[in-house]
Amino acid sequence: MKDIIEVELKTRKADFCKNKTDILAVGLFSDAGKLDSVNSMLNDKLDGAIQQLLKIGDFKARDRACTIIYGNEKIGAKRIMLVGLGEKKKATLDTIRKAAAVAAKKAVDLKAKTLSLALHNAFGESFDLSAIGQACTEGTYYGSYRYDEYVTESDDGRLGSLAVELIDSDANKVKKLNQGLNTGTIIGKAQSYARTIANRPGNVIYPEKIAGIAKELSRKSKNLSCTIFDDKQLKAKGMGGILAVGSGSVHKPVFIILKNKPSSKKANSVPTIGIVGKAITFDSGGLSLKPAANMDEMKLDKSGGIAILAAMKAIAEMDLPINVYGFIPSAENLPSGSSYRPGDIVTTYNGKTIEVQNTDAEGRIILSDALAYAAKQKCDIIVDMATLTGACMVALGKYMAGLMGNDDELMKQVQKASEESGEKVWPMPSGDEYAEEMKSKIADLKNIGSKWGGACTAAAFLKQFVGESKWAHLDVAGVDLISGPADYSVEGSTGFGVRLLITFLMNMANSK
């Protein structure tokens, strides 16, 4: 097995024209009107090549477009990469993040050893330089990521590493970029970590394996502790939801509890937060079997839980002054003689009963135990994340996650973190009218509603298990996977939610 590509980032004071690198990436807005100072200098050294390219219309600087101009003896870079930023009036920090991802992806494709990023100059003073440094770093990790862990023979010859620098000729600007780079590195690496685990198939990653990964995280961290409930402990604690979903597999279900206990006493002055993630390591649908087409993608049904792992890893490394629990219920949903059945009634951790009408609506069943347990641990705030419903993808496509909850202020805080992290969410309802659909005639609840509003009824179901805690639910079905070629990343897991959760937790830690 090949190692996943190693990316090293740093900042450096350097002359843009003299800087020696395989690729120097610069940004251009489609509506800029004239070249900024850096592009103007490079254009002069390149005998007007940039201006000529724009004049004849071969490069229109649309968002996430890129092209290469080869260097000459007047500049240090072997190649100048022009990265399109779209319209300046629409620019956000995510424009920078995606531009850096485009540059890094292209650099890996070109087998470059070194990449210098000077994308920030096009933005002038539109954004804080430390925020730009963080966004560039996160984007670099995202775009350079490759998952070819199990490819034993390949003729693509990709390099095993990429050295990236954020450069500027002004030492003060370099210092500010570096402040953001340090945070961006932790977040970028955490997202790559999540993508790798999520991409691994069901015969490699199953519940016990995720438990082992969680234990390893806690061993390596002074801030994290880890508790694992195995099938016997799940039975003793009355967690019938997790047990039922995992009953058809030889790989027994587990419930993973990670706790971040930071060194700072400031943590006691902010709310205790529980983040909960669905980790179905493979979802066949159980006895309500899914169609064969694209069933291989169901290895990604663990994406919510893996995002929790990665977020806990990152906040421990940052030593964020906040008490956070990470709750990860994990099972493999397979058909067998011991599988749970349509018509079964399951008793959950808080005593509520569920009539199983479809074994493929399993995520809400395992989350019921986890959410009830989080509420009992007196978490003031609970945020759960799950690839929960195809209905959410029908509603929102593959562009953003559904956001539901029981507290308007918490929803706004999640939306703020979404805007800052570039991981988009859209608020959706989950009120009493949806909860009515989830009532059963022979149990407290049933696990599916009507064919309409499936993401909303699923969230209304989950709401029954959070008690008095403030709660937000993120349905990430559809945004967990890149299924075809993209400008800024490769196919496979997106690691969606890692940046969002970490940003949310950073904001909460810094709140008064």
N, C-alpha and C positions, 0 to 999 in steps of 0.2 A: 504493500500500500504506500502511495505517495503522501508526503506531508502536505497539508493545506499551505498555500502560499504564505510566506512570512513577509510582513510589511513593517517597515521601520520608518517612523516620521520624526522630523525635527525641524526647527526653524534656523535660518541662517541669514546674516547680513551679506548681501551680494549685489553687485552691479548687474542689472537685468541683461544688458548686452554682452557682458564679459563672462557671465556665469556659465561654467562648463557642465553640461548635462546632456543626457540622451534626448530628453524632451523638455521644453519649456512651454507650459500651458498658460495661455492668457485668454481673458474673456472679452467678448464684444456684444453689445446690445444691438438689436435689429433696428432700433429707432434713434441711435446715438447721434447721428448727423455728422460727427467728426470723430477721429480716433482720440482716445485718451493719451496721456503723456507717455506711458510705457509702450503702447502699440505704435505711437508716432515715432518714437526712437527706433524701435525694431523695424518699422517700415522703411525708415531712412537707411538703415544698415543693410536692409534686404533689397535695396534699389527700387522701392515702391511696390514690392510684391503684394503686401497686404491690401493696400489701396486698390491695386489693379484687380485683385481677386474679388473685392467687393463691387468694383465698378462694372465688371462684366457680368456680375450676378451669379457667379459659381458658388458663392457662399453668402447666404442671406442672414446668418447669425440667428436663425430660429432657435428656440429653446431646446437645448440638449443636442444640437447639431455640432459636428466637429470636422475639421479638415487639417491637413498637414502641409506646411511649407518647409522645404529643406533649407538648412542654414548655409552660410558661406564663411569665408575667412574673416569676415568683419564681426561676427558674433561667436560666442562660446558654445551655444547650443547646437546640437546636430540637427534638431528639428524644432520648429515652432508649431505648437498645436493651437489652433484657433477654436475656442469653444463658444458656441452660441448661447446667449443668455435671454433671448426673447426681448419683449418690450420692457424698457426700464421702469415704466410706471407700474408694472405688474410684479416687479422683483421683490422677492422675500428672501429670508435666510435659506429657505429650502431651494431657491434658485441656485445659490452658491453650493449647497450640499450636493445637488444633482450634477452641477457642472464639474465639481471635483470627482464625482463618481464616474462621469463620462470620461474624464481625462485619465483616471486610474484604470478603467476598463480597457481603454484604447492602448495605454502603455503596456499592460500585460499582454494584450493581443499582438503588439509589435515586438514583444520580447525585450523591452527596454529594461536596463538595469537601474537607471536613475530617472526620476521625474521631478521637475521643479514647478511649483505652483505659484503663479502670480495673478490669480483670478481676482483677488480682492481690489486691485487697483481700479478696475472698471466701475466699482461701486462708490468710489470717493468716500464721503463721510455718511453715507446712507445708513450704515449699521456700525455698531461697536466692533472694533477690530478683534477683541477677544471672542465675541460671538461668531465672527467670521472664521477665526482660527479653529473654533470648535466645529463649526459646520463643515469646513474644508476637510478636517481630519475624519469626521464621521463619514463623509462622502467618499473619501479615499479608501477607507476600509471596505465600504459597501461595494464600490465599483471594482476594486481589485480582487474581491473574493472569488474563489473558484472551489467547486466541489468535485474533485476527481480522485477521491480517497481510495477507490477500489479499482481504478484503471491501472492494470499492470503493464500494459504495452500501449504506447501512444507515439505517433510520429509528429505531434504538434510542437514538441520541443519547448514547452513553456518553461520559463525560469522558475526557480523555487523561491525567489525573493524579489522584492522591489524596495528600493531606497527612495523616499520621498522627502522633499524639503519645501517648506513654505518660505519664500524669500522676499526680501525687500531691501532697498538701499538705505533705508532710514532705521537706525538702531532702535528708536523708541517704538516704531511700528512693529518691528520684529519681536520686541519684548511683549507687546500686547497680543500679538498673534500666538505667542508661545503660551500665554496664560490659558487661552482657549484650547490649544493643542493638547495640553495635559488632561483636561476633562474629556475632550473628544476622543483621545486614545483609549481611555477606560471604557467609554460607551461604545466606540467602534469595535473594539476587541470583544466586548460582551455580545454585541449583535452577531459578529462572525462566529463566536462560540455557539450561540443559539442556533444559527443557521446550520452549522455542521452537525449538531446533535439531532436537529429536526430532520435533516436530509438522510440520516442513517436509517436503513430499512428495519422492518419489524423483526427480522431474525437476528439483528444485531442489538437493537434497543427495545427492551421490553420492561415491564414495571420494576423488576428487581435491579435492572441495569441503571434505570433512572435513580433509584434509591442509592445505588453505589456511587453515582456521580455526585449526588447531594452530600453524601458522607465525605467524599473526597474534598468537596468545596469547604466543608466545615473544618476538616483537618488542617487545611492550608490557611485558614483565616482565624485571626484572634477574635473576631467579632461575631462569627457565625456559630450557632449550635444546630444540631440536626437530630431529630427524632423520627423513627420509622415505625409505623404500625403495620405489621404483617397480617396475613389473613386470620390468624388466631386472635390477634389483638383487635382487629376490625370486628370480629364476631363478638368478642367480649364487650366491646364498647357500643354494640348495636348499630354499626354502620352498614346497614343492609343494602344500601344503594350501591356502594362501591363493590361489595361482595357479589351482588346479583349480576352486575355488568361483567365482572371478571370471571364468572362461574364456568364459562365455556372453554376457557383456555388452560393449558398446562402451566402457563406462566401466571402465578398467583398475583392478585391485585395488592397494592400497597397504598398507604397514605403517608406522604412525606411532609414534615413540618420543619422548616428552617426558621431560625430566629436570629435577627440582627440586634445585637446588644452593643451599641457604640460606646466609645470611651468617654465622651462628653456627657456631663450631667444635664446639658441643655435639652437632651432628648426627653427628659421628664416633663418639659413644659409644652410639648407639642403632642397632638393626638397619636395614639397607637394605631397603626394601620396594618390591616391584613390584605395581602394580595393573593388571589386564588386563581389557579390555572388548571384547566382541563388537560389531562395527559393520557389520552387513549392512544396507546403505542401503535395499534393497528385497528382500524374499524371496518370490519366486513359487513356490519349491519346486524350481526348475530343471526338469529333465525329469520328475522325480517331482512333477508339478504339483499345487499346492494347489487345493482347491475355490474357486470364484469368490466365494462368500459371505464377506464380511468380509476379502477379500484386501487391500483398501485399508489395513487396519490394519497390514499388514506393513511399512509405512514405519517403524514403531516397532521393528523388529528391530535397529535400531542403538542402542537405548536404553542397553545396557551400556557401549558405547564412548563415548557422549555423556556418561554419568555420570563416566567417567574424565576426559574433557576438563574438565568443570565442577569436579571435585574438585581437579585440578591447578591450575586457575585460582585456586581459593580458597586452597589452602595456600601458593601463591606470594604472594598478596596478604597473607596472615597472616605470611609469612616464618617458617613453622614450622621449628624446628631439627631437621629430619629429611631424610635422603636418600631421595627417592622417584622411581621410574620410573613413567611411565604408558605402557603398551603397548596400542596399538589396531590390531588387524588389521581391515581394511575391504574389503568386496567387495560386488558386486551379484549376486544369485543369479537368473539368468534362463535360460530355454531358448532355444537357437539351434543352428545347425549346428556351432558350436565348443564347446558346453557339455560339461562332464564328464558321464559316463554311469554308470548302475548297472552294476557289473561292473568298472569301472576300478580300477586299483591306483595309489595316490598315495604318493610318498615324501616324508616330512616333514623338517623342519629337523634333527632329531636322528637321522635315518636310519631311524626306524621306518616301516613300510609299513602302509597302510590300504586294505582292500577296501571300495569304495563300494557299498553295497547300496541306499541311498536317498539321492538328491541333496538331499532336504529335511532331512536331518540334517547340515546344512552348518556349523552354528555350531561344533560340536566339532572339525571339520576345520580351520577357520581358527585356532581357539584352540590346536590342537596345536602349530603353528609358533610362536605367540606365547608360550605357556607354556615351551616348550623354550628359546626365546631368552632369556626372563626368567631361567630357571635358569642359563643360561650366563653371564649378566651378574652372577652371584653374589649374586642377591637372597636375603637370609636368609628373607624371608617373601614369599609371593605370594598375592594375593587376586584372584580373577577374578569377573567379573559378566557374566551373559548371559541374554537371553531364550531359554533353551536348549530347554526341552521343554514340550509341552502336558501331559505326564504330571505335571509339578510342579503345574500348575493343577488337574488332576484330584484330586491328593492334598491340596492346601492351599487351593484356591479362589483368590479374588482378595484375600485378606486378609494374606498373608505370603509371604515368599520362602523357598525351600528352602536350607538351609545344610549343606554337606558338606565334608569335609576329612581331612587326615592327622595332625592334631595337636590334642589335646584342649584344651591351654591357649590356642592360637590361636582355636579355636572359641569358647571362653568369652569371649575378648576381643572377638570380633565380636558375640557375643550381648549383651555389656555395652554396646557402641556402639549396638546395635539398640534396647535399652531406653532409652538416653539420647536417641537421635535420634527415637524414635517410628516408625521404619521397621522393621516386625516381621519376624523370621526364625524358622524352626523347624528344628531339627537333624534330619537324615535320614542313613541309612547309605550307605556306598559301598565296602564291603569286598571281599575277594577273591572271594566268591561272585558278586558282580555283575561283577567283572572277568573271570571265567571266561566269562560270556556274551558278552563283547566280543572273544573270540579268534576269528580266522579260520582256515580250513583252507588258504587259499592266500596269506595275508599275515600280518603280525604281529597286526593288529587288523581288525575290521570296524566300520562306523560306526553300526550299530543292533543292539540285542539283541532279546529276545522282546517280546511285547506288554505284559508286566508289569514294574512298577518302572522305567519308562523314565527317570525323573529320576535314579535311583540308578545305573543302568548307564551313563548319560551321564557322570556324575561319575567313575565308576570308569574310564571311558575316558580322561578328562582327567588323572587321577592318573598315568597312564603317562608323562606328559611333564614332570613338575615336578622330577624328579631327587631330590636330597636336601633341597630347600627345604621349609620348613614352608608348608603350602598350605591355603587355604580357598576354597570355590567357592559362589557365590550364584546360584541359578537364580531369576531375577526374572520369569519368564513368569507373566502374570496380574496382577502388581502394577504393571506398567509403564503401564497404561491405565485411565482412568476412561471407561467406555463409556456411561454414562447419567447422569442428574441426580444430584448429590451435594449434601449440606448445605454443604460447606466448600470446594468447588472446581468448576471447569467441566470439561467433557468433554475428552478428549485425553490427552496425555502427563502422567504423574505426576511425572516426574523422580526416580523411586524410586532410592535408592542414593546420591544425592549427599550428603544429610545423614549417612547411615550411614557412608560412606567417610571423609568429613571428620572426623566424630566419632572414628572408629577411629584415624585418623592423628594427631589432636590428642592422644588418649590415649597413643598410642605415643611421641609427641614428649615428653610430660610424664612418661613412666615413668622409673623409676630404673634 
